Amino acid sequence: MRIRDLPSPNHDARPAGVAVDMLVLHYTGMPDEASALARLTDPAAEVSAHYLVSEDGAVTRLVPEEWRAWHAGMSHWRGHSALNGRSIGIEVVNPGHDWGYRPFPALQMGAVSALCRDILARHPIPARNVVAHSDIAPDRKRDPGELFDWEGLARDGVGLWPGPWRGAVPQATEAPSLLARIGYRADLPLPVLLPAFQRHWRPARVDGLADAETLARLAAVAEACEQTGE
């Protein structure tokens, strides 16, 4: 994979003794790629990521993986917080929900998949720890959103995408415990957590409602997470 370098000053040292065990996917959420790159390399912005993937599939490295990039902000997953220290962040060029959200081109998704597989070959990142920005900050973020091809990535060996749930459909009262088993913050209300879950694992309907299909998907994802044994 060919990667160009455009160093960002927005990074610092990773915390001692903390291994990289998370991969976080974002969209840039800005009108165009040039605006995104300007922000990600502006020291005043204090934001960055390790990589940016253009719509034509080009990959730009902004921060070396051994350094902590500033991409996740206030974040939580599986009992851990301040996730920048243990994660690699990838920004995927897309204007996002505020600037004309649109599907991610096949060339771009192919490059994202290849980059993710390259990263996973170097770091012991469990499949259940390949997450969206909206998963780890559901009260603040919506990216990369419901148009992102999580299912296709999982077919390539990146992340989780369980098959249909064959058991009894859980009750709505079980949704908080299922979300916690997957890795979400247990102290946030369902109307905040369920849209984040749906954007990742049930993108056809992002309404925050615990209907039967969402509950079945919750059960399937929770079981798949625990079956990884990681």
NUTOR-933259 format. One line per field, with one value per atom (N, C-alpha, C): residue number from 1; residue in one letter; atom name; x, y, z. Coordinates in Angstrom, 1 decimal. Each point is the difference from the previous one (the first is absolute). Layout:
N
doba: NUM:... $
dofi: A:... $
tido: CA:... $
px: X:... $
py: Y:... $
pz: Z:... $
REM end
This chain:
230
doba: 1:1:1:2:2:2:3:3:3:4:4:4:5:5:5:6:6:6:7:7:7:8:8:8:9:9:9:10:10:10:11:11:11:12:12:12:13:13:13:14:14:14:15:15:15:16:16:16:17:17:17:18:18:18:19:19:19:20:20:20:21:21:21:22:22:22:23:23:23:24:24:24:25:25:25:26:26:26:27:27:27:28:28:28:29:29:29:30:30:30:31:31:31:32:32:32:33:33:33:34:34:34:35:35:35:36:36:36:37:37:37:38:38:38:39:39:39:40:40:40:41:41:41:42:42:42:43:43:43:44:44:44:45:45:45:46:46:46:47:47:47:48:48:48:49:49:49:50:50:50:51:51:51:52:52:52:53:53:53:54:54:54:55:55:55:56:56:56:57:57:57:58:58:58:59:59:59:60:60:60:61:61:61:62:62:62:63:63:63:64:64:64:65:65:65:66:66:66:67:67:67:68:68:68:69:69:69:70:70:70:71:71:71:72:72:72:73:73:73:74:74:74:75:75:75:76:76:76:77:77:77:78:78:78:79:79:79:80:80:80:81:81:81:82:82:82:83:83:83:84:84:84:85:85:85:86:86:86:87:87:87:88:88:88:89:89:89:90:90:90:91:91:91:92:92:92:93:93:93:94:94:94:95:95:95:96:96:96:97:97:97:98:98:98:99:99:99:100:100:100:101:101:101:102:102:102:103:103:103:104:104:104:105:105:105:106:106:106:107:107:107:108:108:108:109:109:109:110:110:110:111:111:111:112:112:112:113:113:113:114:114:114:115:115:115:116:116:116:117:117:117:118:118:118:119:119:119:120:120:120:121:121:121:122:122:122:123:123:123:124:124:124:125:125:125:126:126:126:127:127:127:128:128:128:129:129:129:130:130:130:131:131:131:132:132:132:133:133:133:134:134:134:135:135:135:136:136:136:137:137:137:138:138:138:139:139:139:140:140:140:141:141:141:142:142:142:143:143:143:144:144:144:145:145:145:146:146:146:147:147:147:148:148:148:149:149:149:150:150:150:151:151:151:152:152:152:153:153:153:154:154:154:155:155:155:156:156:156:157:157:157:158:158:158:159:159:159:160:160:160:161:161:161:162:162:162:163:163:163:164:164:164:165:165:165:166:166:166:167:167:167:168:168:168:169:169:169:170:170:170:171:171:171:172:172:172:173:173:173:174:174:174:175:175:175:176:176:176:177:177:177:178:178:178:179:179:179:180:180:180:181:181:181:182:182:182:183:183:183:184:184:184:185:185:185:186:186:186:187:187:187:188:188:188:189:189:189:190:190:190:191:191:191:192:192:192:193:193:193:194:194:194:195:195:195:196:196:196:197:197:197:198:198:198:199:199:199:200:200:200:201:201:201:202:202:202:203:203:203:204:204:204:205:205:205:206:206:206:207:207:207:208:208:208:209:209:209:210:210:210:211:211:211:212:212:212:213:213:213:214:214:214:215:215:215:216:216:216:217:217:217:218:218:218:219:219:219:220:220:220:221:221:221:222:222:222:223:223:223:224:224:224:225:225:225:226:226:226:227:227:227:228:228:228:229:229:229:230:230:230 $
dofi: M:M:M:R:R:R:I:I:I:R:R:R:D:D:D:L:L:L:P:P:P:S:S:S:P:P:P:N:N:N:H:H:H:D:D:D:A:A:A:R:R:R:P:P:P:A:A:A:G:G:G:V:V:V:A:A:A:V:V:V:D:D:D:M:M:M:L:L:L:V:V:V:L:L:L:H:H:H:Y:Y:Y:T:T:T:G:G:G:M:M:M:P:P:P:D:D:D:E:E:E:A:A:A:S:S:S:A:A:A:L:L:L:A:A:A:R:R:R:L:L:L:T:T:T:D:D:D:P:P:P:A:A:A:A:A:A:E:E:E:V:V:V:S:S:S:A:A:A:H:H:H:Y:Y:Y:L:L:L:V:V:V:S:S:S:E:E:E:D:D:D:G:G:G:A:A:A:V:V:V:T:T:T:R:R:R:L:L:L:V:V:V:P:P:P:E:E:E:E:E:E:W:W:W:R:R:R:A:A:A:W:W:W:H:H:H:A:A:A:G:G:G:M:M:M:S:S:S:H:H:H:W:W:W:R:R:R:G:G:G:H:H:H:S:S:S:A:A:A:L:L:L:N:N:N:G:G:G:R:R:R:S:S:S:I:I:I:G:G:G:I:I:I:E:E:E:V:V:V:V:V:V:N:N:N:P:P:P:G:G:G:H:H:H:D:D:D:W:W:W:G:G:G:Y:Y:Y:R:R:R:P:P:P:F:F:F:P:P:P:A:A:A:L:L:L:Q:Q:Q:M:M:M:G:G:G:A:A:A:V:V:V:S:S:S:A:A:A:L:L:L:C:C:C:R:R:R:D:D:D:I:I:I:L:L:L:A:A:A:R:R:R:H:H:H:P:P:P:I:I:I:P:P:P:A:A:A:R:R:R:N:N:N:V:V:V:V:V:V:A:A:A:H:H:H:S:S:S:D:D:D:I:I:I:A:A:A:P:P:P:D:D:D:R:R:R:K:K:K:R:R:R:D:D:D:P:P:P:G:G:G:E:E:E:L:L:L:F:F:F:D:D:D:W:W:W:E:E:E:G:G:G:L:L:L:A:A:A:R:R:R:D:D:D:G:G:G:V:V:V:G:G:G:L:L:L:W:W:W:P:P:P:G:G:G:P:P:P:W:W:W:R:R:R:G:G:G:A:A:A:V:V:V:P:P:P:Q:Q:Q:A:A:A:T:T:T:E:E:E:A:A:A:P:P:P:S:S:S:L:L:L:L:L:L:A:A:A:R:R:R:I:I:I:G:G:G:Y:Y:Y:R:R:R:A:A:A:D:D:D:L:L:L:P:P:P:L:L:L:P:P:P:V:V:V:L:L:L:L:L:L:P:P:P:A:A:A:F:F:F:Q:Q:Q:R:R:R:H:H:H:W:W:W:R:R:R:P:P:P:A:A:A:R:R:R:V:V:V:D:D:D:G:G:G:L:L:L:A:A:A:D:D:D:A:A:A:E:E:E:T:T:T:L:L:L:A:A:A:R:R:R:L:L:L:A:A:A:A:A:A:V:V:V:A:A:A:E:E:E:A:A:A:C:C:C:E:E:E:Q:Q:Q:T:T:T:G:G:G:E:E:E $
tido: N:CA:C:N:CA:C:N:CA:C:N:CA:C:N:CA:C:N:CA:C:N:CA:C:N:CA:C:N:CA:C:N:CA:C:N:CA:C:N:CA:C:N:CA:C:N:CA:C:N:CA:C:N:CA:C:N:CA:C:N:CA:C:N:CA:C:N:CA:C:N:CA:C:N:CA:C:N:CA:C:N:CA:C:N:CA:C:N:CA:C:N:CA:C:N:CA:C:N:CA:C:N:CA:C:N:CA:C:N:CA:C:N:CA:C:N:CA:C:N:CA:C:N:CA:C:N:CA:C:N:CA:C:N:CA:C:N:CA:C:N:CA:C:N:CA:C:N:CA:C:N:CA:C:N:CA:C:N:CA:C:N:CA:C:N:CA:C:N:CA:C:N:CA:C:N:CA:C:N:CA:C:N:CA:C:N:CA:C:N:CA:C:N:CA:C:N:CA:C:N:CA:C:N:CA:C:N:CA:C:N:CA:C:N:CA:C:N:CA:C:N:CA:C:N:CA:C:N:CA:C:N:CA:C:N:CA:C:N:CA:C:N:CA:C:N:CA:C:N:CA:C:N:CA:C:N:CA:C:N:CA:C:N:CA:C:N:CA:C:N:CA:C:N:CA:C:N:CA:C:N:CA:C:N:CA:C:N:CA:C:N:CA:C:N:CA:C:N:CA:C:N:CA:C:N:CA:C:N:CA:C:N:CA:C:N:CA:C:N:CA:C:N:CA:C:N:CA:C:N:CA:C:N:CA:C:N:CA:C:N:CA:C:N:CA:C:N:CA:C:N:CA:C:N:CA:C:N:CA:C:N:CA:C:N:CA:C:N:CA:C:N:CA:C:N:CA:C:N:CA:C:N:CA:C:N:CA:C:N:CA:C:N:CA:C:N:CA:C:N:CA:C:N:CA:C:N:CA:C:N:CA:C:N:CA:C:N:CA:C:N:CA:C:N:CA:C:N:CA:C:N:CA:C:N:CA:C:N:CA:C:N:CA:C:N:CA:C:N:CA:C:N:CA:C:N:CA:C:N:CA:C:N:CA:C:N:CA:C:N:CA:C:N:CA:C:N:CA:C:N:CA:C:N:CA:C:N:CA:C:N:CA:C:N:CA:C:N:CA:C:N:CA:C:N:CA:C:N:CA:C:N:CA:C:N:CA:C:N:CA:C:N:CA:C:N:CA:C:N:CA:C:N:CA:C:N:CA:C:N:CA:C:N:CA:C:N:CA:C:N:CA:C:N:CA:C:N:CA:C:N:CA:C:N:CA:C:N:CA:C:N:CA:C:N:CA:C:N:CA:C:N:CA:C:N:CA:C:N:CA:C:N:CA:C:N:CA:C:N:CA:C:N:CA:C:N:CA:C:N:CA:C:N:CA:C:N:CA:C:N:CA:C:N:CA:C:N:CA:C:N:CA:C:N:CA:C:N:CA:C:N:CA:C:N:CA:C:N:CA:C:N:CA:C:N:CA:C:N:CA:C:N:CA:C:N:CA:C:N:CA:C:N:CA:C:N:CA:C:N:CA:C:N:CA:C:N:CA:C:N:CA:C:N:CA:C:N:CA:C:N:CA:C:N:CA:C:N:CA:C:N:CA:C:N:CA:C:N:CA:C:N:CA:C:N:CA:C:N:CA:C:N:CA:C:N:CA:C:N:CA:C:N:CA:C:N:CA:C:N:CA:C:N:CA:C:N:CA:C:N:CA:C:N:CA:C:N:CA:C:N:CA:C:N:CA:C:N:CA:C:N:CA:C:N:CA:C:N:CA:C:N:CA:C:N:CA:C:N:CA:C:N:CA:C $
px: 0.8:-0.8:0.9:-0.3:0.8:-0.7:0.8:-0.5:0.9:-0.6:0.7:0.0:1.0:0.2:-0.3:-0.9:-0.2:-0.1:1.2:0.0:-0.8:-0.8:-0.7:0.7:0.1:0.6:-0.8:-1.3:-0.9:0.1:1.0:0.2:0.9:0.1:0.9:0.3:0.7:0.4:-1.1:-0.1:-1.0:0.4:-1.0:0.3:0.8:0.9:0.9:-0.8:0.3:-0.6:-1.4:-0.5:-1.3:0.2:-0.5:0.1:-1.1:0.3:-1.0:-1.0:-1.3:-0.9:-1.4:0.0:-1.2:0.3:-1.0:0.0:-1.3:0.1:-1.1:-0.2:-1.2:-0.3:-0.8:0.4:-0.7:-0.4:-0.9:0.0:0.5:0.5:0.6:-1.1:-1.2:-1.1:0.3:0.7:0.3:-0.4:-0.1:-0.5:0.8:1.3:0.9:1.3:0.7:1.3:1.0:0.1:1.0:-0.3:-1.3:-0.3:0.3:-0.2:0.2:1.5:0.8:1.5:0.5:-0.5:0.4:-0.2:-1.2:-0.3:0.8:0.2:0.7:1.5:0.5:1.4:0.3:-1.1:0.1:0.2:1.2:0.2:-1.0:-0.7:-1.0:-1.2:-0.3:-1.1:0.1:1.2:0.3:-0.8:-0.1:-0.7:0.8:0.0:0.7:-0.5:0.6:-0.2:1.3:0.1:1.2:-0.1:-1.2:-0.1:-1.2:0.0:-1.2:-0.1:-1.2:-0.3:-0.8:0.5:-0.8:-1.1:-0.8:-1.1:0.5:1.2:0.5:0.9:0.1:0.7:1.4:0.5:1.3:0.1:1.1:0.2:1.1:-0.3:1.0:0.3:1.2:0.4:0.3:-0.7:0.1:0.9:-0.2:0.7:0.5:1.3:0.5:-0.8:-0.1:-0.8:0.5:1.3:0.6:-0.3:-0.6:-0.4:-1.5:-0.4:-1.4:-0.6:-0.8:-0.8:-1.2:-0.5:-1.1:-1.3:-0.6:-1.1:-1.3:0.1:-1.2:-0.6:0.7:-0.5:-0.5:-1.1:-0.6:-0.6:0.4:-0.4:0.0:-0.8:-0.1:-0.3:0.6:-0.3:0.5:-0.9:0.3:0.8:-0.5:0.5:1.3:0.4:1.2:-0.5:0.8:-0.3:1.3:-0.1:1.2:0.6:-0.7:0.4:1.1:0.3:1.1:1.3:0.2:1.3:0.1:-1.1:0.0:-0.5:-0.2:-0.7:0.8:-0.4:0.4:-1.2:0.1:-1.2:0.2:-1.1:0.0:-1.2:0.4:-1.0:-0.3:-1.3:-0.5:-0.7:0.5:-0.5:-1.5:-0.8:-1.5:-0.5:-0.8:-0.5:-0.8:-0.6:-0.7:-1.4:-0.7:-1.4:-0.3:1.0:-0.2:0.3:0.7:0.4:-0.4:-0.9:-0.5:0.5:-0.4:0.5:-0.4:1.0:-0.2:0.7:-0.3:0.6:1.5:0.7:1.5:0.3:0.8:0.3:0.7:-0.2:0.6:1.5:0.6:1.5:0.4:-0.7:0.3:-0.1:-1.1:-0.3:1.1:0.4:1.0:1.3:0.4:1.2:-0.1:-1.2:-0.2:0.2:-0.5:0.1:1.5:0.7:1.4:0.8:-0.2:0.7:-0.3:-1.3:-0.3:0.7:-0.1:0.7:1.5:0.6:1.4:0.3:-0.9:0.2:-0.3:-1.0:-0.3:1.1:0.8:1.1:1.2:0.0:1.0:-0.3:-1.3:-0.5:-1.0:0.0:-1.0:-1.3:-0.8:-1.2:-1.2:-0.8:-1.1:-1.0:-0.7:-1.1:-1.0:-0.3:-1.1:0.5:1.3:0.6:0.2:-0.5:0.0:-1.4:0.1:-1.2:-0.2:-1.2:-0.3:0.3:0.3:0.1:-1.3:-1.2:-1.3:-0.2:0.7:0.0:0.6:1.1:0.8:-0.3:-0.8:-0.5:-1.4:-0.9:-1.4:-0.8:0.4:-0.7:0.5:1.1:0.5:0.2:0.1:0.4:-0.9:0.0:-0.8:0.8:1.3:0.8:0.6:0.3:-0.1:-1.4:-1.0:-1.4:-0.5:-1.3:-0.8:0.3:0.7:0.4:1.3:0.7:1.3:-0.1:0.8:-0.2:0.7:-0.6:0.6:-0.1:-1.1:-0.2:1.1:0.3:1.0:1.4:0.3:1.2:0.2:-1.1:0.0:0.2:-0.5:0.2:1.5:0.7:1.5:0.8:-0.7:0.7:0.3:-0.8:0.2:-1.2:0.0:-1.1:-1.0:-1.2:-1.0:-1.3:-0.6:-1.3:-0.7:-0.7:-0.6:-1.2:-0.3:-1.1:-1.3:-1.1:-1.3:-0.1:-0.7:-0.2:-1.1:0.4:-1.0:-0.7:0.4:-0.6:-1.3:-0.5:-1.1:0.4:-0.9:0.2:0.0:1.1:0.0:-1.1:-0.3:-0.9:0.7:-0.8:0.6:0.8:-0.4:0.6:1.4:0.3:1.4:1.0:-0.5:0.8:1.2:-0.2:1.2:1.1:-0.4:1.1:0.7:-0.8:0.6:1.0:-0.4:0.9:1.3:-0.2:1.2:0.9:-0.6:0.8:0.8:-0.5:0.7:1.1:-0.2:1.1:-0.4:-1.3:-0.5:0.0:0.0:-0.1:-1.4:0.0:-1.2:-0.8:0.7:-0.7:-0.7:0.0:-0.7:-1.4:-1.0:-1.3:-0.2:-1.0:-0.2:-0.2:-0.7:-0.2:1.3:1.1:1.3:0.8:-0.1:0.8:-0.6:-1.3:-0.6:0.3:-0.1:0.4:1.4:0.9:1.4:0.2:-0.7:0.0:-0.6:-1.1:-0.7:0.9:0.7:0.8:1.1:0.5:1.0:-0.6:-1.0:-0.4:-1.4:-0.8:-1.3:-0.3:0.8:0.0:-1.3:-0.8:-1.3:-1.0:0.2:-0.9:0.7:0.2:0.7:-1.0:-0.8:-1.0:0.0:1.0:0.1:-1.1:-0.8:-1.1:0.5:-0.4:0.3:-1.0:-0.2:-0.9:0.6:-0.8:0.4:1.3:0.1:1.2:1.3:-0.2:1.2:0.4:-1.0:0.3:0.6:-0.4:0.6:1.5:0.2:1.4:0.8:-0.5:0.7:0.5:-0.9:0.3:1.1:-0.1:0.9:1.4:0.1:1.3:0.6:-0.8:0.5:0.6:-0.7:0.5:1.3:0.0:1.2:1.2:-0.2:1.1:0.5:-0.8:0.4:0.6:-0.4:0.6:1.4:0.4:1.4:1.0:-0.5:0.9:1.1:-0.2:1.0:-0.4 $
py: -1.2:1.2:1.3:0.9:1.2:1.0:0.6:1.0:1.2:1.2:1.2:0.6:0.7:0.6:1.5:0.4:1.5:0.1:0.2:0.0:1.1:-0.5:0.9:0.3:1.2:0.2:-0.4:-0.4:-0.3:-1.4:-0.3:-1.3:0.1:-1.1:0.0:-1.5:-0.2:-1.4:-0.8:-1.3:-0.9:-0.2:-0.3:-0.3:-1.3:0.0:-1.2:-1.2:-1.1:-1.3:-0.2:0.8:-0.2:-0.4:-1.2:-0.5:0.5:0.1:0.4:-1.2:0.2:-1.1:0.4:1.2:0.6:0.6:-0.1:0.7:0.8:1.3:0.9:0.6:-0.2:0.6:1.3:1.0:1.3:0.4:0.9:0.8:1.4:0.7:1.3:1.1:-0.1:0.9:1.4:0.3:1.3:0.2:1.2:0.1:-0.7:-0.1:-0.6:-0.5:-0.8:-0.6:1.1:1.0:1.1:0.6:0.3:0.5:-0.9:-1.3:-1.0:-0.1:0.0:-0.1:1.2:1.2:1.2:0.0:-0.5:-0.1:-1.0:-1.2:-1.1:0.3:1.0:0.4:1.3:0.6:1.4:-0.2:0.5:-0.1:0.6:1.1:0.6:-0.8:-0.9:-0.9:-1.1:-0.4:-1.1:-1.2:-0.4:-1.2:-0.7:-1.3:-0.7:-1.4:-0.8:-1.5:-0.6:-1.3:-0.6:0.0:-0.2:-0.1:0.7:0.4:0.6:-0.8:-0.4:-0.8:0.9:0.4:0.8:-0.8:0.7:-0.6:-0.8:0.3:-0.7:-1.2:-0.2:-1.1:0.3:1.2:0.4:0.1:-0.4:-0.1:1.0:0.8:1.0:-0.4:-0.1:-0.2:1.4:0.3:1.2:-0.1:-1.1:-0.3:-1.4:-0.3:-1.3:-0.8:-1.3:-0.8:-0.1:0.2:-0.1:1.2:1.1:1.2:0.0:0.8:0.1:1.2:-0.3:1.0:0.4:1.2:0.6:-0.1:-1.1:-0.2:-0.4:-0.6:-0.6:1.0:0.9:0.9:-0.8:0.5:-0.7:-1.2:-1.2:-1.2:-1.1:-1.1:-1.1:-1.3:-1.1:-1.3:-1.1:-0.9:-1.2:0.3:1.0:0.4:0.9:0.3:0.9:1.4:1.0:1.4:0.6:1.2:0.7:-0.9:-0.4:-1.1:0.4:1.3:0.3:-0.7:-0.3:-0.6:-1.5:-0.6:-1.4:-0.3:1.0:-0.2:0.6:-0.5:0.6:0.6:1.2:0.7:0.2:-0.3:0.2:1.0:1.0:1.0:-0.4:-0.1:-0.4:1.2:0.5:1.3:-0.2:0.8:0.1:1.2:0.8:1.2:-0.2:-1.2:-0.2:0.5:-0.2:0.3:1.5:0.9:1.4:0.7:-0.8:0.7:-0.8:-0.9:-0.8:-1.4:-0.7:-1.4:-0.8:-0.8:-0.8:-1.4:-0.9:-1.4:0.1:-0.9:-0.1:-0.8:0.6:-0.7:-1.3:-0.9:-1.4:0.1:0.9:0.2:0.4:0.9:0.4:-1.1:-0.7:-1.1:-1.1:-0.3:-0.9:0.4:1.3:0.5:-0.1:0.3:-0.1:-1.4:-0.9:-1.5:-0.4:0.4:-0.4:0.6:1.3:0.7:-0.7:-0.3:-0.6:-1.4:-0.8:-1.3:0.2:1.0:0.2:0.4:0.8:0.4:-1.2:-0.8:-1.2:-1.0:-0.1:-0.9:0.4:1.3:0.5:0.1:0.0:0.3:-1.1:-0.4:-1.0:0.6:0.5:0.6:-1.0:-0.2:-1.0:0.6:-0.9:0.4:0.9:-0.3:0.8:1.4:0.3:1.3:0.8:-0.5:0.8:0.8:1.3:0.7:1.3:0.6:1.3:1.0:1.2:1.2:0.1:-0.3:0.1:-1.1:-1.1:-1.0:0.4:0.7:0.3:1.4:0.8:1.3:0.2:-0.9:0.1:1.2:0.7:1.2:1.2:-0.1:1.1:-0.2:-1.2:-0.3:-0.9:0.2:-0.9:-0.7:0.2:-0.5:-1.4:-0.7:0.3:-0.2:-0.4:0.0:-1.2:0.0:-1.1:-0.4:0.9:-0.4:-0.7:0.0:-0.7:-1.5:-0.7:-1.4:-0.9:0.0:-0.9:-1.5:-0.4:-1.4:-0.4:0.9:-0.4:-0.1:0.9:-0.1:-1.3:-0.4:-1.3:-1.2:0.1:-1.1:-0.1:1.2:0.0:-0.3:-0.3:-0.3:1.1:1.1:1.2:0.3:-0.3:0.3:-1.2:0.2:-1.0:0.3:-1.0:0.2:-1.4:-0.2:-1.3:-0.3:-1.3:-0.4:0.3:-0.4:0.2:-0.8:0.7:-0.6:-1.1:-1.2:-1.1:-0.3:0.7:-0.3:0.8:0.0:0.8:1.5:0.8:1.4:0.6:0.7:0.5:1.0:0.2:1.1:1.3:1.1:1.3:0.3:-0.5:0.2:-0.6:-0.9:-0.6:0.9:1.0:0.7:0.7:0.6:0.6:-1.0:-1.2:-1.0:-0.5:-0.2:-0.4:1.0:1.3:1.1:0.0:-0.2:-0.1:-1.2:-1.1:-1.2:0.3:0.8:0.3:0.9:1.0:0.9:1.4:0.3:1.4:0.4:1.3:0.6:-0.4:-0.5:-0.4:1.1:1.2:1.1:1.0:-0.3:0.9:-0.6:0.9:-0.5:-0.7:-0.9:-0.7:0.9:1.1:0.8:0.6:-0.1:0.4:-1.2:-1.1:-1.2:-0.7:-0.2:-0.8:0.6:1.3:0.5:-0.3:0.0:-0.3:-1.5:-0.8:-1.4:-0.3:0.7:-0.3:0.5:1.2:0.5:-1.0:-0.8:-1.0:-1.3:-0.5:-1.4:-0.2:1.1:-0.1:1.3:0.3:1.3:0.3:-1.0:0.3:0.8:0.0:0.8:0.6:1.3:0.7:0.9:-0.6:0.8:0.0:-0.8:-0.1:-0.8:-0.8:-0.8:-1.4:-0.6:-1.4:-0.9:0.0:-0.9:-1.4:-1.0:-1.4:-0.2:0.6:-0.2:0.6:1.1:0.6:-0.9:-0.5:-0.8:-1.3:-0.6:-1.2:0.3:1.1:0.4:0.2:0.6:0.2:-1.3:-1.0:-1.3:-0.7:0.1:-0.6:0.6:1.3:0.7:-0.3:0.0:-0.3:-1.4:-0.9:-1.4:-0.1:0.6:0.0:0.6:1.1:0.6:-0.9:-0.7:-0.9:-1.3:-0.4:-1.2:0.2:1.2:0.3:-0.4:0.0:-0.3:1.0:1.2:1.0:1.1 $
pz: 0.0:0.0:0.0:-0.9:-0.1:0.9:0.9:1.0:-0.1:-0.2:0.0:1.5:0.3:1.3:0.0:0.9:0.3:1.5:0.6:1.5:0.6:1.1:0.8:1.3:0.5:1.3:1.2:-0.3:1.1:0.5:0.7:0.6:1.2:0.8:1.1:0.3:1.1:0.3:0.5:-0.3:0.5:1.5:0.8:1.4:0.2:0.9:0.2:0.4:-0.6:0.4:-0.6:-0.9:-0.6:-1.4:-0.3:-1.4:-0.9:-1.3:-0.9:-0.2:0.4:-0.1:-0.6:-0.6:-0.6:-1.3:-0.9:-1.3:-0.2:-0.1:0.0:-1.4:-0.6:-1.3:0.1:-0.7:0.0:-1.5:-0.1:-1.2:0.3:-1.1:0.3:0.3:-0.5:0.4:-0.4:-1.1:-0.4:-1.5:-0.5:-1.4:-1.1:0.2:-0.9:0.6:-0.7:0.5:0.4:-0.8:0.3:1.4:0.2:1.3:1.2:-0.3:1.1:0.3:-1.1:0.2:0.7:-0.4:0.6:1.5:0.4:1.5:0.7:-0.7:0.7:0.1:-0.7:0.1:0.6:0.5:0.6:1.5:0.5:1.5:0.9:-0.5:0.8:0.2:-1.0:0.1:1.0:0.3:0.9:-0.2:-1.3:-0.4:-1.2:0.0:-1.1:0.0:-0.9:-0.1:-0.5:0.0:-0.5:-1.6:-0.5:-1.5:-0.5:-1.2:-0.7:-1.4:-0.3:-1.2:-0.9:-1.2:-0.9:-0.8:-0.6:-0.7:-1.2:-0.6:-1.1:0.5:1.3:0.6:0.4:-0.2:0.4:1.6:0.5:1.5:0.4:1.0:0.5:1.5:0.3:1.4:0.6:1.1:0.7:1.3:0.7:1.2:0.0:0.3:0.1:1.1:-0.2:0.9:1.4:0.1:1.4:0.8:-0.6:0.8:0.2:1.0:0.3:-0.9:-0.9:-0.7:0.8:-0.3:0.8:-0.8:0.0:-0.9:0.7:1.2:0.6:1.0:0.6:1.0:1.2:0.7:1.1:-0.5:0.5:-0.6:1.0:-0.3:0.9:-0.8:0.3:-0.6:0.9:0.4:0.7:1.3:0.7:1.3:0.0:-1.2:-0.2:-0.4:0.4:-0.5:-0.5:-0.5:-0.6:-1.0:-1.0:-0.9:-1.0:-0.1:-0.9:0.3:1.3:0.4:-0.5:-0.3:-0.3:-1.4:-0.8:-1.3:-1.2:-1.2:-1.2:-0.7:-0.5:-0.5:-1.5:-0.8:-1.4:-0.4:-0.6:-0.5:-1.5:-0.3:-1.4:-0.5:-1.1:-0.6:-0.4:0.6:-0.2:0.6:-0.6:0.6:1.2:0.2:1.2:0.1:1.1:0.1:-0.1:0.3:0.0:-1.3:-0.9:-1.3:-1.2:0.1:-1.2:0.0:1.1:0.1:-1.2:-0.4:-1.2:0.1:-0.9:0.1:-0.2:0.6:-0.2:-1.2:-1.0:-1.2:0.2:-1.0:0.1:0.1:-0.8:0.1:1.4:0.6:1.3:1.1:-0.1:0.9:-0.1:-1.3:-0.2:0.6:-0.1:0.7:1.5:0.5:1.5:0.4:-0.7:0.3:0.0:-1.0:-0.1:1.1:0.3:1.0:1.4:0.3:1.2:0.2:-1.1:0.1:0.2:-0.6:0.2:1.5:0.6:1.4:0.9:-0.3:0.8:0.0:-1.1:-0.1:1.0:0.4:0.8:1.5:0.3:1.4:0.4:1.2:0.5:0.3:-1.0:0.2:-0.2:1.1:-0.2:-0.9:-0.7:-0.9:0.6:1.3:0.7:0.3:-0.2:0.3:-1.3:-1.1:-1.2:0.0:0.3:0.4:-0.8:0.1:-0.6:1.1:-0.4:0.9:0.8:-0.7:0.7:1.0:-0.1:1.0:1.3:-0.1:1.2:0.6:-0.8:0.5:-0.5:0.3:-0.5:0.3:1.1:0.4:-0.8:-0.8:-0.7:-1.5:-0.5:-1.3:-0.8:-1.3:-0.9:-1.1:0.0:-1.0:0.3:-1.1:-1.4:-0.6:0.9:-0.4:-0.7:-0.3:-0.5:-1.4:-0.8:-1.4:-0.1:1.1:0.0:0.0:-0.8:-0.3:1.0:1.2:1.0:-0.4:-0.6:-0.4:-1.0:-1.0:-0.9:0.6:1.0:0.7:0.8:0.6:0.7:-0.9:-1.2:-1.0:-0.3:0.1:-0.3:1.3:1.1:1.2:0.9:-0.2:0.8:0.9:1.2:0.9:0.0:0.6:0.2:-0.8:-0.6:-0.6:0.2:1.1:0.2:-1.0:-0.2:-0.7:0.7:-0.5:0.6:1.4:0.9:1.3:-0.1:0.5:-0.1:1.3:1.1:1.3:0.2:1.2:0.4:0.0:-0.5:0.0:1.4:0.4:1.4:0.3:1.2:0.4:0.0:-0.2:-0.1:1.3:1.1:1.3:0.0:-0.9:-0.1:-0.8:-0.7:-0.9:0.7:1.2:0.7:0.3:0.4:0.4:-1.3:-1.1:-1.2:-0.6:0.1:-0.5:0.9:1.3:0.8:-0.3:-0.3:-0.4:-1.3:-0.9:-1.2:0.3:0.9:0.3:0.3:-0.3:0.2:1.4:0.2:1.4:0.6:1.2:0.6:0.7:0.1:0.7:-0.9:-1.3:-0.9:-0.3:-0.3:-0.3:-1.3:-0.1:-1.2:-1.2:0.0:-1.1:-0.6:0.8:-0.5:-0.5:0.7:-0.4:-1.2:-0.1:-1.1:-1.4:-0.2:-1.3:-0.4:0.9:-0.2:-0.4:0.7:-0.3:-1.4:-0.3:-1.3:-1.1:0.2:-1.1:-0.4:1.0:-0.3:-0.5:0.8:-0.3:-0.5:-0.1:-0.6:-0.8:-1.0:-0.6:-0.8:-0.3:-0.7:0.8:1.3:0.9:1.1:0.0:1.1:0.6:1.0:0.6:1.5:0.6:1.4:0.7:-0.7:0.6:0.1:1.1:0.3:-0.6:-1.3:-0.7:0.0:-0.5:0.0:-0.8:-1.1:-0.8:0.7:0.5:0.8:1.1:0.8:1.1:-0.4:-1.1:-0.5:-0.4:-0.7:-0.4:1.3:1.0:1.2:0.6:0.0:0.5:-0.8:-1.3:-0.9:0.1:0.1:0.1:1.4:1.1:1.3:0.0:-0.5:-0.1:-0.8:-1.2:-0.8:0.7:0.7:0.8:1.0:0.7:1.1:-0.6:-1.2:-0.5:-0.5:-0.2:-0.5:1.1:1.3:1.1:0.2:-0.4:0.1:0.9 $
REM end
